[in-house]
Amino acid sequence: MSARLERARLLYDQRRYEQAEQEVGLALAELPDDPLAHALMAMCLLVREQYAEATQHAEEAVGLAPDEAFMHFTLAQVWHGRNYPENAEASLREAISLDPLQPEQYMLLAVIEMRQDRWDRSLEAADAALALDPEHVPARNLRMMVLRVLGSEQSSGDELRATLALAPDDANTHANLAWYCLEHGERDQAMHHFRDALRLDPESEWARHGMIETLKARSLLYRPWLNCFFWIAKRAMRVMGAWWMPLLGAFGFLVAYLAIVEAVDDPRKFTILWPLLAVLVVFGLGPLLAVPLSNLALRLHPFGRLVLSRDERLASNWIAGSLLAVVVAGVVCWVWPNGPTTIVAVFLSVMLLPIGVTFKCDAPSPRGDMVLYTTAVGICGVLAGVAAIQCDVLGNSRPAAALTGLRSFAGAFRHLFVLGAFASLAVGAGLSLHWKK
């Protein structure tokens, strides 16, 4: 390895990625066919989210040294970073076949399997990494995470603390133990370990999010929701993966829409539907509303204001404002029930879904596209509502046949509005995936 590549490797390990990239660039200028230089360049570009260029350099490294496991491992890391799990696994299997004694390769395989909700296979890969290196801290941490999802009693605080003893300065271990403590009601211990995790790695989103949840768990109102989330999430992820909550949220909005529409014609139907509606709102819409609303309350905490990001504060403002508008519209509809007030209440209620999804997308690129989509959905709802109100106003002065076209117009845009709101879950996920690739 040349002196430039040695410096680049050291700079990369120190997280000085731009300087590392400069050194690798100079090394490539001297030796353009050096596979290791291409591999290091791919890793630097991957950290900077320059995915296309990273893939190009990783593939070049594999082409120059197809018999070296590290080159295939680098390409697997790039595919994994781009969220192409099949490609990443194929490259990783090739790396393992060339050199089956590297625990990092099995560790990455465990991560890939975990993110596809293949928990048993993830556990097998983590165990394979630990068979090669029993003190491999990342593999021990991941194994504990998988065991918690699988509900195994082996996932104990004692083993997590033993891992921490092996690497007392590992931020992920502190964060992993902190989440365990939080789940088991040990909030003071969780706060302590989250603080240590953020001290060791100030950019750890996992630890920052855990700190926020720990602060909010001090609230008697938020604590039952957090405990319920822990209980349901582990069981639902084993069966349905991570899609269960947004799907349930969409179904909850569908039932809400049908319940309100049916109540316009026959209020007795709403009496039958409201218990189911209440359950779906709590567990389906909870993930979209509980987090930003609790963040709004956390802004009153002197330390909570410091851990919330600007984006989280913005989301809490929008969600709180939207929910307040829904509540006001619902009260007006209850006190003064008629066509226009019901239409406004339905519109604001359904719009909560795309607004909530919008703030789950990362800024700026997916968020900007999702804002355009949400605006289009809102326009469809406004057009449908205005047409429906006109039909209601003109219904007493014009024959029904004269309003057929207007009713069809209102019905078409109503369907576009409702279906567009439900589809926002898939659109938001698709946009995030597109911009990452």
C-alpha positions as CSV (number, residue, x, y, z in Angstrom):
1,M,0.0,0.0,0.0
2,S,1.4,3.4,-1.0
3,A,2.1,6.1,1.5
4,R,-0.9,8.2,0.2
5,L,-3.3,5.3,0.6
6,E,-2.0,4.7,4.2
7,R,-2.7,8.4,5.0
8,A,-6.1,8.1,3.3
9,R,-7.0,5.0,5.3
10,L,-6.0,6.8,8.5
11,L,-8.0,9.9,7.6
12,Y,-11.0,7.7,6.8
13,D,-10.8,5.9,10.2
14,Q,-10.7,9.4,11.8
15,R,-13.8,10.4,9.9
16,R,-12.0,13.1,8.0
17,Y,-13.7,11.9,4.8
18,E,-13.0,14.9,2.5
19,Q,-9.3,14.8,3.2
20,A,-9.2,11.1,2.8
21,E,-10.9,11.5,-0.6
22,Q,-8.3,14.1,-1.6
23,E,-5.5,11.7,-0.8
24,V,-7.1,8.8,-2.7
25,G,-7.6,11.1,-5.7
26,L,-3.9,11.9,-5.7
27,A,-3.1,8.2,-5.4
28,L,-5.4,7.4,-8.4
29,A,-3.7,10.1,-10.4
30,E,-0.4,8.3,-9.9
31,L,-1.7,4.7,-10.2
32,P,-5.1,4.8,-12.0
33,D,-5.3,1.0,-12.0
34,D,-4.8,0.4,-8.2
35,P,-7.9,-1.6,-7.1
36,L,-7.4,-0.6,-3.4
37,A,-7.4,3.1,-4.3
38,H,-10.7,2.6,-6.2
39,A,-12.2,0.7,-3.2
40,L,-11.2,3.5,-0.8
41,M,-12.5,6.1,-3.1
42,A,-15.8,4.2,-3.2
43,M,-16.0,4.2,0.6
44,C,-15.3,7.9,0.8
45,L,-17.9,8.7,-1.8
46,L,-20.5,6.4,-0.1
47,V,-20.1,8.4,3.1
48,R,-20.8,11.6,1.2
49,E,-23.8,9.9,-0.5
50,Q,-22.3,10.2,-4.0
51,Y,-23.9,6.8,-4.8
52,A,-23.4,6.6,-8.6
53,E,-19.7,7.6,-8.4
54,A,-19.2,5.2,-5.4
55,T,-20.7,2.3,-7.4
56,Q,-18.5,3.1,-10.4
57,H,-15.3,3.0,-8.3
58,A,-16.4,-0.1,-6.4
59,E,-17.1,-2.0,-9.6
60,E,-13.8,-0.8,-11.1
61,A,-12.0,-2.3,-8.0
62,V,-13.8,-5.6,-8.5
63,G,-12.9,-5.6,-12.2
64,L,-9.2,-5.0,-11.4
65,A,-9.0,-7.5,-8.6
66,P,-11.8,-10.1,-8.9
67,D,-10.1,-12.6,-6.7
68,E,-9.7,-10.3,-3.7
69,A,-12.5,-10.5,-1.1
70,F,-12.1,-6.9,0.1
71,M,-13.1,-5.5,-3.3
72,H,-16.4,-7.6,-3.3
73,F,-17.0,-6.5,0.3
74,T,-16.6,-2.9,-0.7
75,L,-19.1,-3.3,-3.5
76,A,-21.5,-5.0,-1.1
77,Q,-21.2,-2.0,1.3
78,V,-22.0,0.4,-1.6
79,W,-25.0,-1.6,-2.7
80,H,-26.2,-1.8,0.9
81,G,-25.8,2.0,1.3
82,R,-27.9,2.4,-1.9
83,N,-30.6,0.1,-0.4
84,Y,-30.1,-2.7,-3.0
85,P,-30.2,-5.7,-0.6
86,E,-30.2,-8.3,-3.3
87,N,-27.1,-6.9,-5.0
88,A,-25.4,-6.3,-1.7
89,E,-26.0,-9.9,-0.6
90,A,-24.7,-11.3,-3.9
91,S,-21.5,-9.3,-3.7
92,L,-21.1,-10.3,0.0
93,R,-21.6,-14.0,-0.7
94,E,-18.8,-13.8,-3.3
95,A,-16.6,-12.1,-0.7
96,I,-17.3,-14.8,1.8
97,S,-16.6,-17.5,-0.7
98,L,-13.1,-15.9,-1.4
99,D,-12.3,-15.4,2.3
100,P,-14.7,-17.0,4.8
101,L,-12.7,-15.9,7.9
102,Q,-13.6,-12.2,8.0
103,P,-16.2,-11.4,10.8
104,E,-17.0,-8.0,9.2
105,Q,-18.5,-9.8,6.2
106,Y,-20.9,-11.8,8.3
107,M,-21.7,-8.7,10.3
108,L,-22.8,-6.9,7.2
109,L,-24.8,-9.9,6.1
110,A,-26.6,-9.9,9.4
111,V,-27.5,-6.2,9.0
112,I,-28.8,-6.9,5.4
113,E,-30.9,-9.8,6.7
114,M,-32.2,-7.7,9.6
115,R,-33.3,-4.8,7.4
116,Q,-35.3,-7.2,5.3
117,D,-37.0,-8.5,8.5
118,R,-35.4,-12.0,8.1
119,W,-34.6,-12.2,11.8
120,D,-33.6,-15.8,12.1
121,R,-31.1,-15.5,9.2
122,S,-29.8,-12.3,10.7
123,L,-29.2,-14.1,14.0
124,E,-27.3,-16.9,12.2
125,A,-25.0,-14.4,10.4
126,A,-24.3,-12.6,13.7
127,D,-23.5,-15.9,15.4
128,A,-21.1,-16.7,12.5
129,A,-19.3,-13.4,13.0
130,L,-19.0,-14.1,16.8
131,A,-17.7,-17.6,16.1
132,L,-14.8,-16.0,14.3
133,D,-14.4,-13.3,16.9
134,P,-16.3,-13.7,20.2
135,E,-15.4,-10.2,21.2
136,H,-16.7,-8.6,18.0
137,V,-18.7,-5.7,19.6
138,P,-20.9,-4.7,16.6
139,A,-21.9,-8.3,16.1
140,R,-22.7,-8.7,19.8
141,N,-24.8,-5.5,19.7
142,L,-26.7,-6.6,16.6
143,R,-27.3,-10.0,18.1
144,M,-28.9,-8.5,21.1
145,M,-31.2,-6.3,19.0
146,V,-32.4,-9.3,17.0
147,L,-32.9,-11.4,20.1
148,R,-35.1,-8.6,21.6
149,V,-37.3,-8.6,18.4
150,L,-37.5,-12.4,18.5
151,G,-38.6,-12.2,22.2
152,S,-35.7,-14.4,23.4
153,E,-34.8,-14.4,27.1
154,Q,-31.2,-14.5,26.0
155,S,-31.4,-10.8,25.3
156,S,-30.5,-9.7,28.8
157,G,-29.1,-6.6,30.4
158,D,-26.2,-8.6,31.8
159,E,-25.0,-9.6,28.4
160,L,-25.3,-6.0,27.1
161,R,-23.3,-4.8,30.1
162,A,-20.7,-7.5,29.4
163,T,-20.4,-6.1,25.9
164,L,-20.0,-2.6,27.3
165,A,-17.2,-3.9,29.5
166,L,-15.4,-5.1,26.4
167,A,-15.7,-1.7,24.7
168,P,-16.5,1.0,27.3
169,D,-16.0,3.8,24.6
170,D,-18.4,2.3,22.0
171,A,-21.3,4.6,21.4
172,N,-23.5,1.9,19.8
173,T,-23.1,-0.3,22.9
174,H,-24.1,2.5,25.2
175,A,-27.1,3.3,23.0
176,N,-28.1,-0.4,22.8
177,L,-28.0,-0.7,26.5
178,A,-29.9,2.5,27.0
179,W,-32.8,1.3,24.8
180,Y,-32.9,-1.9,26.8
181,C,-33.1,0.2,30.0
182,L,-35.8,2.4,28.6
183,E,-37.9,-0.6,27.5
184,H,-37.6,-2.0,31.0
185,G,-38.6,1.2,32.8
186,E,-35.0,2.1,33.9
187,R,-35.2,5.7,32.7
188,D,-32.4,7.1,34.8
189,Q,-30.0,4.4,33.5
190,A,-31.3,5.0,30.0
191,M,-30.6,8.7,30.3
192,H,-27.1,8.0,31.6
193,H,-26.2,5.7,28.7
194,F,-27.8,7.9,26.1
195,R,-25.7,10.8,27.3
196,D,-22.5,8.7,27.1
197,A,-23.5,7.6,23.6
198,L,-23.9,11.2,22.4
199,R,-20.7,12.2,24.1
200,L,-18.8,9.5,22.2
201,D,-20.7,10.1,18.9
202,P,-22.6,13.4,18.8
203,E,-24.0,12.5,15.3
204,S,-25.7,9.3,16.4
205,E,-29.3,9.7,15.4
206,W,-30.2,6.5,17.2
207,A,-28.9,7.8,20.5
208,R,-30.4,11.3,20.0
209,H,-33.8,9.7,19.2
210,G,-33.5,7.6,22.4
211,M,-32.7,10.6,24.5
212,I,-35.8,12.3,23.2
213,E,-37.9,9.3,24.0
214,T,-36.4,9.0,27.5
215,L,-37.2,12.7,28.2
216,K,-40.8,12.2,26.9
217,A,-41.2,9.0,28.9
218,R,-41.1,11.2,32.1
219,S,-44.6,12.2,31.1
220,L,-47.3,10.1,32.6
221,L,-49.4,10.7,29.4
222,Y,-46.7,9.6,27.0
223,R,-45.3,6.7,29.0
224,P,-48.3,4.3,28.3
225,W,-48.0,4.9,24.6
226,L,-44.2,4.2,24.7
227,N,-44.7,1.0,26.6
228,C,-47.5,-0.1,24.2
229,F,-45.3,0.7,21.3
230,F,-42.4,-1.5,22.6
231,W,-44.9,-4.3,23.2
232,I,-46.6,-4.2,19.8
233,A,-43.6,-3.3,17.7
234,K,-41.6,-6.4,18.6
235,R,-44.5,-8.7,17.9
236,A,-45.6,-6.9,14.7
237,M,-42.1,-6.7,13.2
238,R,-41.7,-10.5,13.5
239,V,-44.9,-11.0,11.5
240,M,-45.3,-8.0,9.2
241,G,-42.0,-6.2,9.3
242,A,-42.0,-2.4,9.6
243,W,-45.1,-1.8,7.4
244,W,-47.8,-2.6,9.9
245,M,-48.1,0.9,11.4
246,P,-48.5,2.9,8.3
247,L,-50.9,0.3,6.8
248,L,-53.0,0.4,9.9
249,G,-52.9,4.2,9.8
250,A,-54.2,4.2,6.3
251,F,-56.9,1.8,7.2
252,G,-57.8,3.9,10.2
253,F,-58.3,7.0,8.0
254,L,-60.4,4.9,5.6
255,V,-62.7,3.8,8.4
256,A,-62.8,7.4,9.7
257,Y,-63.8,8.7,6.3
258,L,-66.5,6.0,5.9
259,A,-67.8,6.5,9.5
260,I,-68.2,10.3,9.0
261,V,-69.8,9.9,5.6
262,E,-72.2,7.3,6.8
263,A,-73.0,9.5,9.9
264,V,-74.3,12.2,7.6
265,D,-77.1,10.0,6.3
266,D,-77.7,7.9,9.4
267,P,-76.1,9.0,12.8
268,R,-76.9,5.6,14.3
269,K,-74.3,4.0,12.1
270,F,-71.6,6.1,13.7
271,T,-72.5,4.7,17.1
272,I,-71.6,1.2,15.8
273,L,-68.4,2.3,14.1
274,W,-66.9,4.6,16.7
275,P,-65.2,1.9,19.0
276,L,-63.3,0.4,16.0
277,L,-62.5,3.9,14.9
278,A,-61.1,4.8,18.3
279,V,-58.8,1.8,18.4
280,L,-57.5,2.5,14.9
281,V,-56.9,6.1,15.6
282,V,-54.8,5.2,18.7
283,F,-52.7,2.5,17.1
284,G,-52.8,3.5,13.5
285,L,-52.5,7.3,13.6
286,G,-50.5,7.2,16.8
287,P,-47.1,6.9,15.0
288,L,-47.9,9.9,12.8
289,L,-49.3,12.1,15.6
290,A,-47.8,11.0,18.9
291,V,-44.2,11.7,18.1
292,P,-44.5,15.3,16.7
293,L,-47.1,16.2,19.4
294,S,-44.9,14.9,22.2
295,N,-42.0,16.8,20.6
296,L,-44.1,19.9,20.9
297,A,-44.5,19.3,24.6
298,L,-40.8,18.5,24.9
299,R,-39.9,22.0,23.7
300,L,-41.0,23.2,27.2
301,H,-38.2,21.1,28.7
302,P,-34.9,23.0,29.2
303,F,-32.8,20.1,27.9
304,G,-35.4,18.9,25.5
305,R,-35.1,22.0,23.4
306,L,-31.5,21.2,22.8
307,V,-31.9,17.7,21.5
308,L,-34.7,18.4,19.1
309,S,-33.7,19.2,15.6
310,R,-35.1,22.1,13.6
311,D,-36.9,19.6,11.4
312,E,-38.5,18.0,14.4
313,R,-39.7,21.4,15.7
314,L,-41.1,22.2,12.3
315,A,-43.0,18.9,12.1
316,S,-44.4,19.4,15.6
317,N,-45.7,22.8,14.6
318,W,-47.4,21.6,11.4
319,I,-48.9,18.4,13.0
320,A,-50.2,20.3,16.0
321,G,-51.7,23.0,13.9
322,S,-53.4,20.5,11.6
323,L,-54.8,18.5,14.5
324,L,-56.1,21.7,16.1
325,A,-57.9,22.5,12.9
326,V,-59.4,19.1,12.8
327,V,-60.6,19.4,16.4
328,V,-62.1,22.8,15.8
329,A,-63.8,21.6,12.6
330,G,-65.1,18.6,14.5
331,V,-66.6,20.7,17.3
332,V,-68.2,23.1,14.7
333,C,-69.6,20.1,12.9
334,W,-71.0,18.6,16.1
335,V,-72.6,21.9,17.2
336,W,-73.8,23.0,13.7
337,P,-74.2,19.8,11.7
338,N,-74.8,20.5,8.0
339,G,-73.2,19.6,4.6
340,P,-70.5,22.3,4.5
341,T,-69.2,21.8,8.0
342,T,-69.1,18.0,7.6
343,I,-67.2,18.4,4.3
344,V,-64.6,20.7,5.9
345,A,-64.2,18.3,8.9
346,V,-63.7,15.3,6.5
347,F,-61.2,17.3,4.4
348,L,-59.0,18.3,7.3
349,S,-59.2,14.8,8.9
350,V,-58.0,13.1,5.7
351,M,-55.3,15.6,5.1
352,L,-53.6,14.6,8.3
353,L,-52.3,11.5,6.6
354,P,-50.3,13.1,3.7
355,I,-49.2,15.9,6.0
356,G,-47.9,13.4,8.5
357,V,-46.1,11.4,5.8
358,T,-44.6,14.5,4.4
359,F,-42.7,15.2,7.7
360,K,-41.6,11.6,7.8
361,C,-39.7,12.1,4.6
362,D,-36.1,13.5,4.9
363,A,-35.4,17.0,3.8
364,P,-34.7,18.4,1.4
365,S,-35.2,16.2,-1.7
366,P,-37.9,13.6,-0.7
367,R,-39.6,16.2,1.5
368,G,-39.8,18.7,-1.4
369,D,-41.4,16.2,-3.7
370,M,-43.8,15.0,-1.0
371,V,-44.9,18.6,-0.4
372,L,-45.8,18.9,-4.1
373,Y,-47.7,15.6,-3.8
374,T,-49.5,16.7,-0.7
375,T,-50.4,20.0,-2.3
376,A,-51.9,18.1,-5.3
377,V,-54.0,15.9,-2.9
378,G,-55.2,19.0,-1.1
379,I,-56.2,20.7,-4.3
380,C,-58.3,17.6,-5.3
381,G,-60.0,17.8,-1.9
382,V,-60.7,21.5,-2.2
383,L,-62.2,21.0,-5.7
384,A,-64.3,18.1,-4.5
385,G,-65.5,20.0,-1.4
386,V,-66.4,23.2,-3.3
387,A,-68.3,21.2,-5.9
388,A,-70.1,19.2,-3.1
389,I,-71.1,22.5,-1.3
390,Q,-72.4,23.9,-4.6
391,C,-74.5,20.8,-5.1
392,D,-75.8,21.2,-1.6
393,V,-76.6,24.9,-2.0
394,L,-78.2,24.6,-5.5
395,G,-80.0,21.4,-4.7
396,N,-83.2,23.2,-3.5
397,S,-83.4,25.6,-6.5
398,R,-82.5,23.4,-9.4
399,P,-83.7,20.0,-10.6
400,A,-81.6,17.0,-9.9
401,A,-80.8,16.4,-13.6
402,A,-79.2,19.8,-13.9
403,L,-76.7,18.9,-11.2
404,T,-75.6,15.6,-12.6
405,G,-72.4,16.9,-14.1
406,L,-71.5,18.8,-11.0
407,R,-72.1,15.8,-8.8
408,S,-70.0,13.6,-11.1
409,F,-67.2,16.2,-10.9
410,A,-67.4,16.3,-7.1
411,G,-67.4,12.4,-6.9
412,A,-64.4,12.1,-9.2
413,F,-62.3,14.5,-7.3
414,R,-63.5,13.1,-3.9
415,H,-62.2,9.6,-5.0
416,L,-58.9,11.2,-6.2
417,F,-58.5,13.0,-2.9
418,V,-59.2,10.0,-0.6
419,L,-57.2,7.5,-2.7
420,G,-54.3,10.0,-3.0
421,A,-54.3,10.5,0.7
422,F,-54.1,6.7,1.4
423,A,-51.4,6.3,-1.4
424,S,-49.2,9.0,0.3
425,L,-47.7,6.2,2.4
426,A,-46.4,4.3,-0.6
427,V,-45.5,7.6,-2.4
428,G,-43.5,8.8,0.6
429,A,-41.6,5.5,0.9
430,G,-41.0,5.4,-2.8
431,L,-39.6,9.0,-2.9
432,S,-37.2,8.3,-0.1
433,L,-36.0,5.1,-1.8
434,H,-35.6,6.9,-5.1
435,W,-33.5,9.8,-3.7
436,K,-31.3,7.4,-1.8
437,K,-30.6,5.4,-4.9
